[in-house]
Amino acid sequence: MNVTLKLQYTCFIAIGLIALCICSSPAFCAKPYAATVLRVVDGDTLEVQRGQEIEHVRLFGIDAPEKNQDFGPEMQVRLISETISQTLNF
């Protein structure tokens, strides 16, 4: 087997293993669910109830200021007005 063919074979196996790892990760395979918002922790984190479980959910792609930073309280109030007591689908 020549060097080029060995390199191609190795790359093919590596890409296949990476794809397998990505597809089998819990985040990739997670089932959607509905949950009720209990409270807003800060501008990008919610406390939700799913059945009997209470979980913290961080909003993906949102980087809101913390409560003690500039505009942090305003972001929290805005998120409260948009989500509190709502049933959201995740």
VENCOR-V232458 format. One record per run of one state. SS is the DSSP state (@ for helix, = for strand, . for the rest). FROM is the first residue (numbers start at 0). LEN is the number of residues. Records with the same first field share a line. If there is no record, write none. Layout:
SS=FROM-LEN  FROM-LEN
This chain:
.=0-2  23-2  29-4  42-2  50-2  58-13  83-3  89-1
@=2-21  25-4  71-12
==33-9  44-6  52-6  86-3
